[in-house]
């Protein structure tokens, strides 16, 4: 199949998503969670198990947002909330009594600062730049061409930027907050994207060494040969993430959704962003060389 004949469509789809992401980030930004801006935590010890979803709904009926409810032990749960007063804490306890018939005790209540401060964010960005540079150099070295490395890095950042942009939209329309788990999902997306791209690039290199020919045709053959493998690999991940989204509860719901979106973007970008970038770059370079000869 002539996959590269539809390069303009792939670039149009990616361009539209990038524009949408830029608009969301500029217009609304990200809705930061407790990990970034601090908040209050309350830990309760219950006589038995509780439904975290029901607890979240009852507390939010009191006008108090719930960032997450995490199990910290047997029948012990940690409520993460925006900064609240003693009066609001009493409202939380009242909300719990509305749905929970057993007894419970408060183990601790405290207001905490952000666990992800400016210094940690700065170090994370530095680490990301170093990692991206290392990937760029390693891929360029392995494939003996700088174009491979740069195309892979551009596709990698394409996935992560769109993921961040989509969460800015979800934050505005669905009040989804960005927390430490989202950062984990974003970094995982980076890894998944590069991994899939390398598989396609490796097939292009094998074909080129054995048969030679233009990279346009080699790219079409490589995508055709790896498409089923990539889809099967991605679907096994997506099915697991879908189960987490539906059955995992509120604590990890948006983390699973972030991974779900990142997996789709990574599966799409490898054949339809990284490879078209490589082919387009090669064609432009060839045309420039021909013009110089003339």
C-alpha positions in Angstrom: 0.0 0.0 0.0 1.2 3.5 -0.8 1.0 5.0 2.7 3.2 7.9 1.8 0.8 9.2 -0.8 -1.4 10.4 2.1 1.4 12.4 3.8 -0.5 15.7 3.5 -3.5 14.2 5.3 -1.3 12.9 8.2 0.4 16.3 8.5 -3.0 18.0 8.4 -4.3 15.8 11.2 -1.2 16.4 13.3 -1.2 20.1 12.6 -4.9 20.4 13.6 -4.2 18.7 16.9 -1.2 20.8 17.6 -3.1 24.0 16.9 -5.9 22.8 19.2 -3.3 22.0 21.9 -1.7 25.4 21.6 -5.1 27.1 21.8 -6.0 25.2 24.9 -2.6 25.9 26.6 -2.6 29.6 25.8 -6.3 30.2 26.5 -6.7 28.1 29.7 -3.4 26.5 30.6 -3.3 23.4 32.8 -5.5 22.8 35.8 -2.8 22.0 38.5 -3.6 19.5 41.2 -2.4 19.2 44.8 1.0 17.9 43.8 1.8 21.2 42.1 0.0 23.8 44.3 -0.4 22.0 47.6 -3.6 21.4 49.5 -5.1 19.5 52.5 -5.0 15.8 53.3 -7.2 13.9 55.7 -6.6 10.3 56.7 -9.4 8.2 58.1 -9.5 4.7 59.6 -12.8 3.0 58.8 -14.4 -0.1 60.4 -14.7 -1.7 57.0 -14.3 -1.1 53.2 -15.7 2.0 51.6 -16.5 3.0 48.0 -14.1 5.7 47.0 -16.4 6.8 44.2 -19.4 7.2 46.5 -17.2 9.1 49.0 -16.0 11.4 46.3 -19.5 12.1 45.1 -20.8 12.8 48.7 -17.9 15.2 49.5 -18.3 17.1 46.3 -22.0 17.6 47.0 -20.8 19.8 49.9 -19.0 22.0 47.4 -15.5 20.6 48.3 -13.4 19.2 45.4 -11.7 15.9 45.8 -8.4 15.4 44.1 -8.0 11.8 45.0 -8.8 9.1 47.6 -6.1 6.6 48.2 -6.0 3.4 50.3 -3.0 3.6 52.7 -3.7 0.4 54.6 -6.5 -2.0 55.8 -9.6 0.2 55.7 -7.4 3.3 55.9 -7.9 6.0 53.3 -6.2 9.3 52.5 -8.4 12.1 51.1 -6.5 14.7 49.1 -8.3 18.0 48.8 -7.7 21.7 48.0 -6.8 23.8 51.0 -9.7 23.6 53.4 -10.6 25.1 56.8 -11.8 23.3 60.0 -15.3 24.1 59.0 -14.9 22.4 55.6 -13.3 19.4 57.4 -16.5 19.0 59.4 -18.5 19.1 56.1 -16.3 16.2 54.8 -17.0 14.2 57.9 -20.7 14.9 57.6 -20.6 13.8 54.0 -19.0 10.5 54.9 -21.6 9.8 57.5 -24.3 10.2 54.8 -23.2 7.1 53.0 -21.1 5.1 55.5 -23.0 3.4 58.3 -20.0 2.1 60.2 -17.6 4.0 62.5 -14.4 5.9 61.4 -11.7 7.9 63.1 -9.5 10.7 61.9 -5.9 9.8 62.0 -4.5 13.1 60.7 -5.4 16.4 59.1 -2.8 18.7 57.7 -2.3 21.3 54.9 0.7 20.5 52.8 2.8 22.4 50.2 3.3 21.2 46.7 5.3 18.0 46.3 6.4 19.0 42.8 8.0 22.4 43.3 9.8 24.7 40.8 13.1 23.2 41.5 11.9 19.7 40.7 10.1 20.9 37.6 13.4 22.5 36.4 15.3 19.3 37.0 12.7 17.3 35.2 13.0 19.6 32.1 16.8 19.3 32.2 16.5 15.5 32.4 14.0 15.5 29.5 16.4 17.6 27.3 19.3 15.4 28.2 17.3 12.2 27.4 16.0 13.6 24.1 19.6 14.6 23.1 20.9 11.1 24.0 18.1 9.5 22.0 18.8 11.8 19.1 22.5 10.9 19.1 21.9 7.2 19.6 19.3 6.8 16.9 21.4 8.9 14.4 24.4 6.8 15.2 22.6 3.4 14.9 21.1 4.4 11.6 24.1 6.3 10.3 22.0 9.3 9.5 21.0 12.4 11.5 17.6 12.5 9.8 16.4 9.4 11.6 17.2 10.7 15.0 15.7 14.1 14.5 12.5 12.7 12.9 12.1 10.3 15.8 12.5 13.1 18.4 10.0 15.4 16.6 7.4 12.6 16.6 8.1 11.9 20.3 7.5 15.6 21.2 4.5 15.6 18.9 2.8 13.0 21.0 3.6 14.5 24.4 2.7 18.1 23.4 -0.7 17.0 22.1 -1.3 14.9 25.2 -0.6 18.0 27.4 -2.7 20.2 25.2 -5.7 17.8 25.3 -5.5 17.8 29.1 -5.7 21.6 29.1 -9.0 21.2 27.3 -10.1 18.4 29.7 -9.1 20.7 32.6 -11.3 23.5 31.3 -14.4 21.5 30.3 -14.2 18.6 32.8 -12.2 20.1 35.6 -9.5 17.4 35.2 -6.4 18.3 37.2 -2.8 17.5 36.3 -0.8 15.7 39.0 2.2 13.5 39.5 0.5 10.6 37.9 0.0 12.7 34.7 3.7 13.5 34.6 4.4 9.8 34.8 1.9 9.1 31.9 3.5 11.8 29.8 7.0 10.4 30.3 5.8 6.9 29.5 4.3 8.3 26.3 7.7 9.6 25.3 9.2 6.1 25.7 6.4 4.3 23.9 6.5 6.7 20.9 10.3 6.2 20.3 10.1 2.4 20.8 7.5 2.0 18.0 9.3 4.4 15.7 12.6 2.4 16.0 10.8 -0.7 14.9 9.7 0.9 11.6 13.0 2.6 11.1 14.8 -0.7 11.6 12.7 -2.4 8.9 13.5 0.5 6.5 17.3 0.0 7.2 17.0 -3.8 6.6 15.2 -3.3 3.3 17.7 -0.7 2.2 20.7 -2.9 3.0 19.2 -5.9 1.2 17.4 -4.4 -1.8 18.4 -0.8 -2.0 16.0 1.6 -3.7 14.3 4.9 -2.9 13.3 5.6 0.7 9.7 6.4 -0.4 9.2 2.8 -1.5 11.1 1.4 1.5 9.0 3.3 3.9 5.8 2.0 2.4 7.0 -1.6 2.6 8.2 -1.1 6.2 4.9 0.3 7.4 3.0 -2.4 5.7 5.2 -5.1 7.3 5.1 -3.6 10.8 1.5 -2.3 10.9 -0.2 -5.5 12.1 2.5 -6.0 14.7 2.2 -2.4 16.0 -1.6 -2.6 16.2 -1.6 -5.9 18.0 0.9 -4.6 20.5 -1.1 -1.4 21.0 -4.4 -3.1 21.4 -3.1 -5.4 24.2 -2.1 -2.2 26.1 -5.3 -0.4 25.2 -7.5 -3.2 26.4 -5.7 -3.2 29.8 -6.0 0.5 30.1 -9.7 0.4 29.2 -10.3 -2.0 32.0 -8.5 0.3 34.4 -10.6 3.3 33.2 -13.8 1.4 33.7 -13.0 -0.6 36.8 -10.0 1.1 38.5 -11.9 3.8 40.4 -11.4 7.6 40.6 -7.9 7.5 42.0 -6.2 6.3 38.8 -8.9 7.0 36.2 -7.3 10.0 34.6 -3.9 8.5 34.8 -5.2 5.5 32.8 -6.9 7.9 30.4 -3.6 9.8 29.9 -1.8 6.6 29.1 -4.7 5.5 26.8 -4.4 8.8 24.8 -0.6 8.6 24.8 -0.7 5.0 23.5 -3.0 6.0 20.6 -0.8 9.0 19.8 2.4 6.8 19.9 0.9 4.2 17.7 -0.3 6.9 15.2 2.9 9.0 15.2 5.4 6.2 14.4 4.1 5.3 10.9 2.2 8.6 10.1 4.5 11.3 11.6 8.0 10.0 12.1 8.3 8.1 8.8 6.6 10.8 6.6 8.9 13.4 8.2 11.9 11.2 7.2 10.6 10.7 3.7 9.8 14.3 3.1 13.2 15.4 4.5 15.0 13.0 2.2 13.0 14.2 -0.8 13.7 17.9 -0.1 17.4 17.1 0.4 17.5 15.2 -2.9 15.9 18.1 -4.8 18.3 20.6 -3.3 21.2 18.4 -4.4 19.9 18.1 -7.9 19.5 21.9 -8.1 23.1 22.4 -7.0 24.3 20.0 -9.7 22.4 22.0 -12.4 
